Amino acid sequence: MSRFIGDGIRVKGRFGDKVVSGRIISSRIISNELMYSVLLDNPISLRWQNEPVSTVLLSNDDIEIALS
């Protein structure tokens, strides 16, 4: 399903094996796929990062719920 979700919309989705939620801060097309930068409600720890991350990149397929 192709859809556009605007900046400022709250979303819930999956980043790898983690369920994340936050607010879209920007969007862009990367390799013909619409991607969203999401500022997380709660930073997550990733095994390949020393510090928790507060922003992730999600695709439409990664986003399960979009709320205004």
N, C-alpha and C positions, 0 to 999 in steps of 0.2 A: 504494500500500500504506500503510495506516495503522498506525503502531506508536508505542509510547512507549519512549524510551530514558532511563533514570534518570541522576540526577546522579552524577558520578564515573566514568562509563563513557568509555573511550577511543574516539575515532572518527577516521575518515579520510574526507575528502570534498572538495568543490569550493566555493570561494568565488570566483565569477566565473570567471576563466581560471586561477586558482591552485589547486593541490592543497595541502590543509592537513591537519594532524593535531593532535589535542589531546584535552583532557578536558572533558566537559560540566560546567559549573558551575551552570547553572540552565535552566529551560524555562518557556515561557509561550505563550499563544495570542495571536496578532496577526492581525487580519482573518480570523478563522476558520481560521488555519493554525498548527499547532504549531511553534514556533521554539525553538532551543537556543542558549544562549550557550556558546561553546567557547573555553576558555583554550588558546591555541596552544602547541605545543612550541617553535616558532621564530617570532618575530614576522615579519610580512610588511609590505612597503612597498606603499602604494597611491598612485597618482599624484595623488589629490585630498587626501592627508594629508601634512603636513610631517614627521611622525614615524612610524616603524613602529608597527603596531597589534599587540597581543598577544591581543585578544579579538575574535571575529567571531560573527555570528548566522547559523546554518544551519537550513534546514528538513529534514524527512525526505527530501525529494527530493535535497537537496544531499549528504546523508550516504551514502557508499557502503559503509562497513564500520563495524560497532560491535563492539568487543571488551570483555570484562569486565576 
